């Protein structure tokens, strides 16, 4: 068994999965909607800032947190943004499961 061949098979299976196809379809729709795309990019950037502060033991900046909450609330009212976040979550869940399975092999 060639590990690299199996890795390529896994990559192909991921690209053919419903989770990836749905995420890719919605991502293309988001890319065509500048307002939603910009909002989701900013939301992601703010989330990274908040998570980084938390990881280094700092209190999150109140203004960053307030902006994150505001954008998150706005995103919840936009169906395309909601679909994107749900598809992103489904894909991330699948990928975490796959990483877990691979990780078990090297324990």
C-alpha positions in Angstrom: 0.0 0.0 0.0 1.4 3.4 -1.0 0.5 6.0 1.6 0.7 8.8 -1.0 -1.7 7.1 -3.3 -4.1 6.6 -0.4 -3.7 10.3 0.4 -4.6 11.2 -3.1 -7.7 8.9 -2.9 -8.7 10.6 0.3 -8.3 14.1 -1.3 -10.5 12.9 -4.2 -13.1 11.5 -1.8 -13.2 14.8 0.1 -13.7 16.8 -3.1 -16.5 14.4 -4.1 -18.2 14.5 -0.7 -21.6 16.3 -0.3 -20.1 18.5 2.4 -17.4 19.8 0.1 -19.7 20.2 -2.9 -22.2 22.1 -0.9 -19.6 24.4 0.6 -18.0 25.0 -2.8 -21.4 25.8 -4.4 -22.2 28.3 -1.7 -18.7 29.8 -1.6 -19.1 30.6 -5.3 -22.4 32.3 -4.6 -20.8 34.3 -1.8 -18.0 35.3 -4.1 -20.5 36.8 -6.4 -22.2 38.8 -3.6 -19.7 41.5 -2.6 -21.6 42.7 0.5 -22.0 39.1 1.9 -18.4 38.3 1.0 -17.0 41.4 2.7 -19.1 40.8 5.8 -18.0 37.1 6.1 -14.3 38.1 5.5 -14.5 40.7 8.3 -16.3 38.3 10.6 -13.6 35.7 10.1 -10.8 38.2 10.7 -12.5 39.4 13.9 -13.0 35.8 15.0 -9.3 35.1 14.5 -8.4 38.2 16.5 -10.7 37.1 19.4 -9.4 33.5 19.3 -5.7 34.7 19.2 -6.3 36.9 22.3 -7.9 34.1 24.1 -5.1 31.6 23.2 -2.4 34.0 24.6 -4.5 34.6 27.8 -5.5 38.2 27.0 -9.0 39.7 27.4 -10.5 40.3 24.0 -10.7 43.9 22.9 -14.2 45.2 23.7 -14.6 47.0 20.4 -13.5 44.0 18.4 -15.9 41.8 20.4 -18.8 44.3 19.9 -18.1 44.5 16.2 -17.9 40.7 16.0 -21.3 40.3 17.8 -22.9 43.0 15.5 -21.6 41.3 12.3 -22.6 37.9 13.6 -26.1 39.1 14.3 -26.3 40.7 10.8 -25.0 37.5 9.2 -27.8 35.5 10.9 -30.4 37.6 9.0 -28.8 37.0 5.6 -29.8 33.6 4.2 -26.7 33.3 2.0 -24.4 34.1 4.9 -26.2 31.5 7.1 -26.0 28.9 4.4 -22.3 29.6 4.0 -21.6 29.3 7.8 -23.6 26.1 8.0 -21.8 24.6 5.0 -18.4 25.7 6.4 -19.3 24.1 9.7 -20.4 20.8 8.0 -17.1 20.7 6.0 -15.0 21.5 9.1 -16.8 18.8 11.1 -16.1 16.2 8.4 -12.4 17.3 8.2 -12.0 17.1 12.0 -13.5 13.6 11.9 -11.0 12.6 9.1 -8.1 14.1 11.0 -9.2 12.2 14.1 -9.2 8.9 12.2 -5.8 9.6 10.7 -4.5 10.6 14.2 -5.7 7.3 15.7 -3.4 5.5 13.3 -0.3 7.0 14.8 -1.1 6.6 18.4 
